[in-house]
Amino acid sequence: MLIKKIVSKDVVHVSVPGNREKALELMRKQKVSGVPVTKEGTNKLVGILTRSDLIGNPDEEQIALIMSRDIITAEIDDDVSDVAAKMIENNIRRIPVVKDGDLIGVVTSFDIVVKAISEMDIEDTVENYMIKNVPTTWEQSPLNVAFEVMRFFGLKCVLSLNDNAKMSGILTETDFINESEVVSETSVHNSTVGTEGDKWSWDSTSVLYVEKNHLKFSDKAVKDVSTIRVATANTKTKVSVCAKKMRTENIEQIPVIGIEGELVGLIRANDLLRAL
């Protein structure tokens, strides 16, 4: 199958010069986690901007200073399996489709899963592709704590556990963004320098004011924001069946449970690509 059959040609994108506020507003409105960046007034592809880029660079306002410039691209007649291989090798979830350097579309790992893998008959089970190191946090944890747990694992979601250590919900990167704002904080640093051994010397004091932006989360707990109705798979769920569930539920990650209902892993759209 060629990606021309699954590529999204109505591409949501931003242009440079531009600022983070407008980019984030667009992502929220269109419900996308990343967008290609073009040169203003043209379709020339110059970068990729993701929610992770925005979260990781709260001090930067200009898109040109936040976006990734090392772009992996595809062409309209590339095979789906080749594009999937590029995603896996570069640990990315979306690839712009270009023609002569101009943006003409975009294909994501989710597109491949719901439009290709879900239509195949892959007998392999998700236990061969799931990740087992899954970020979890107590459902009563503050959002800032849960966010740090997610960021430590380098993933896009965190699972909440109740008082009985059973899974009670899932919180995604989108949820964190919706419950946060970028605030500015000024810190004062003093340093005093004097002449040692000279009683008549004057000490000089320098004062340095450092202004830094950071994410500030609401006072809600994880359970107040997380999705309680969580779609799950088990270790013996077939890859194609799992892909169909992602399509039906419109989600990119599914917790995997064991025989007794215990959490044993997480399967993401990117993980299913390896089944190709």
C-alpha positions in Angstrom: 0.0 0.0 0.0 1.2 3.5 -0.9 0.9 6.4 1.5 -1.1 8.3 -1.2 -4.1 6.2 0.0 -3.9 7.4 3.6 -2.1 10.8 3.6 -4.0 13.8 4.9 -3.8 16.5 2.3 -5.8 19.1 4.2 -2.8 19.9 6.4 -3.0 22.0 9.5 0.3 24.0 9.6 1.9 27.2 11.0 4.3 29.6 9.4 7.4 31.5 10.4 7.7 34.1 11.6 5.1 33.2 14.2 4.7 32.9 18.0 3.9 30.0 20.4 0.6 31.4 21.6 -1.0 31.3 18.1 0.5 27.9 17.4 -0.8 26.4 20.7 -4.2 27.9 20.1 -4.3 26.3 16.6 -3.2 22.9 18.0 -6.0 23.0 20.6 -8.6 24.1 18.1 -7.7 21.4 15.6 -6.9 18.8 18.2 -3.5 17.9 16.8 -0.3 17.2 18.6 2.1 18.6 16.0 2.1 20.7 12.9 4.5 21.2 9.9 6.1 24.7 9.7 6.3 26.6 6.4 7.9 29.8 5.3 5.4 32.6 5.4 3.7 33.1 2.1 4.9 29.8 0.6 4.5 26.1 1.0 8.2 25.6 1.6 8.6 23.2 4.5 11.1 24.5 7.1 10.4 22.6 10.3 8.1 20.6 12.6 6.5 21.9 15.8 5.0 19.6 18.4 3.3 20.0 21.7 6.4 18.6 23.4 8.5 21.3 21.8 6.1 24.0 23.3 6.1 22.3 26.7 9.9 21.9 26.8 10.7 25.5 25.8 8.4 27.8 27.8 11.0 30.6 27.7 10.9 30.9 23.9 8.1 32.8 22.1 9.2 32.5 18.4 8.3 29.3 16.6 11.6 29.5 14.7 13.5 29.0 18.0 11.3 26.1 19.2 10.6 24.0 16.1 12.7 21.0 15.0 14.7 21.8 11.8 15.9 18.2 11.2 13.0 17.1 9.1 12.3 13.5 8.0 10.0 13.6 4.9 8.2 11.2 2.6 6.9 11.4 -1.0 3.4 10.6 -2.1 4.4 7.3 -3.9 6.4 5.9 -0.9 5.2 2.6 0.5 3.5 2.6 3.9 6.0 0.1 5.4 8.9 2.3 4.3 7.3 5.3 6.0 6.6 3.3 9.1 10.2 2.2 9.2 11.3 5.9 9.1 9.0 6.6 12.0 10.4 3.8 14.1 14.1 4.5 13.3 13.7 8.2 14.1 11.2 7.8 17.0 8.7 10.2 15.5 4.9 10.1 15.1 4.4 12.2 11.9 6.1 12.7 8.6 5.4 15.6 6.2 4.8 14.6 2.6 6.6 16.9 0.2 7.1 17.5 -3.5 10.1 19.5 -4.6 10.5 20.7 -1.0 6.9 22.0 -0.8 4.4 20.6 1.8 1.6 18.7 0.2 0.4 16.5 3.0 1.2 14.7 6.3 1.0 11.1 7.5 1.0 10.1 11.1 1.5 6.7 12.9 -2.1 7.0 13.9 -3.1 7.2 10.2 -1.1 4.1 9.4 -2.7 2.2 12.3 -6.3 3.1 11.7 -6.3 3.2 7.9 -3.9 0.4 7.1 -3.1 -2.0 10.0 -6.7 -2.1 11.1 -7.7 -3.4 7.7 -5.1 -6.1 7.7 -5.3 -9.6 9.3 -2.2 -9.6 11.5 -2.3 -12.6 13.9 0.6 -11.4 16.1 -0.4 -10.3 19.6 0.3 -7.0 21.3 2.5 -8.6 24.0 5.3 -8.7 21.4 5.2 -5.0 20.8 3.9 -3.3 24.1 6.2 -1.4 26.4 6.4 -2.6 29.9 7.9 0.4 31.7 4.7 2.4 32.1 4.5 5.7 34.0 2.0 5.6 36.8 1.0 8.0 39.6 -1.5 8.1 42.5 -4.9 9.5 41.4 -4.7 12.1 44.2 -1.3 13.4 43.0 -1.1 17.1 42.0 -0.9 17.7 38.2 2.7 19.1 38.4 3.9 15.8 40.1 2.1 13.7 37.5 3.6 15.8 34.7 7.1 15.3 36.0 6.5 11.5 36.1 5.4 11.5 32.5 8.3 13.7 31.4 10.8 11.4 33.2 9.6 8.4 31.2 9.6 10.4 28.0 6.1 9.4 27.0 2.9 11.2 26.1 0.6 9.8 28.9 0.6 8.7 32.5 -1.8 6.2 34.1 -3.4 6.8 37.5 -3.7 4.3 40.3 -6.3 4.2 43.1 -5.8 3.4 46.7 -5.8 -0.3 45.8 -3.0 0.2 43.2 -5.5 -0.6 40.4 -5.6 1.5 37.2 -8.3 4.2 37.5 -7.7 6.5 34.6 -5.3 7.9 31.9 -3.9 11.4 31.6 -2.4 12.5 28.3 -0.1 15.3 27.2 -3.1 17.2 25.8 -4.8 17.1 29.3 -1.7 18.7 30.9 -1.6 21.4 28.3 -5.3 22.2 28.8 -4.7 22.5 32.6 -1.6 24.7 32.4 -0.4 28.2 31.5 3.0 29.7 30.9 3.8 32.2 33.7 6.8 34.4 34.2 8.8 34.4 37.5 11.6 36.7 38.5 14.4 35.5 40.9 17.0 37.7 42.5 20.7 36.7 42.9 23.1 38.7 45.1 26.8 38.5 45.1 29.2 40.5 47.4 32.8 41.1 46.6 35.3 42.8 49.1 39.0 43.2 49.5 40.3 40.7 52.0 42.4 42.1 54.9 41.7 45.8 54.1 39.4 47.3 56.8 38.9 50.4 54.8 37.7 48.7 51.7 34.2 48.9 50.5 32.2 45.8 49.6 30.5 45.9 46.2 27.2 44.1 45.8 25.9 43.1 42.4 22.2 42.2 42.0 21.1 40.0 39.1 17.4 39.7 38.2 16.6 36.6 36.2 13.2 36.3 34.6 12.2 32.8 33.6 9.0 31.3 32.2 7.6 28.0 33.4 4.5 25.9 33.2 2.0 26.4 36.0 -0.7 23.8 36.5 -4.1 24.2 38.0 -4.7 23.0 41.6 -6.6 20.0 40.4 -5.6 16.4 41.2 -5.0 13.7 38.6 -8.4 12.2 39.2 -10.1 15.5 38.4 -8.7 15.6 34.9 -7.9 12.0 33.8 -10.2 9.9 31.5 -11.9 7.3 33.7 -13.4 5.2 30.9 -10.2 3.6 29.7 -10.1 1.3 26.7 -7.8 -1.7 27.4 -6.3 -4.7 25.6 -4.9 -7.9 27.0 -1.6 -9.5 26.1 -3.2 -11.9 23.6 -5.1 -9.2 21.8 -4.2 -9.4 18.1 -2.5 -6.4 16.5 -5.3 -5.8 14.0 -7.9 -6.0 16.7 -6.0 -3.5 18.8 -5.7 -1.2 15.7 -9.5 -1.4 15.2 -10.0 -0.4 18.8 -7.8 2.6 18.4 -9.8 3.6 15.4 -13.1 3.2 17.1 -12.1 5.0 20.3 -9.9 7.6 18.4 -7.0 7.1 20.8 -3.2 6.5 20.2 -2.4 4.5 23.3 -4.1 1.6 25.1 -3.1 0.1 28.5 -2.5 -3.7 28.4 -3.8 -5.8 31.3 -3.0 -9.3 32.5 -5.2 -12.2 33.4 -6.2 -10.9 36.8 -6.8 -7.3 35.5 -3.4 -6.1 36.6 -1.6 -3.5 34.5 1.3 -5.1 32.5 2.1 -2.7 29.7 1.1 0.0 27.3 0.6 -0.3 23.5 0.9 2.8 21.3 0.3 3.5 17.7 4.1 3.8 17.1 4.5 0.3 18.7 2.0 -1.3 16.3 4.0 0.0 13.3 6.6 -2.6 14.0 4.1 -5.3 13.1 4.5 -4.3 9.5 
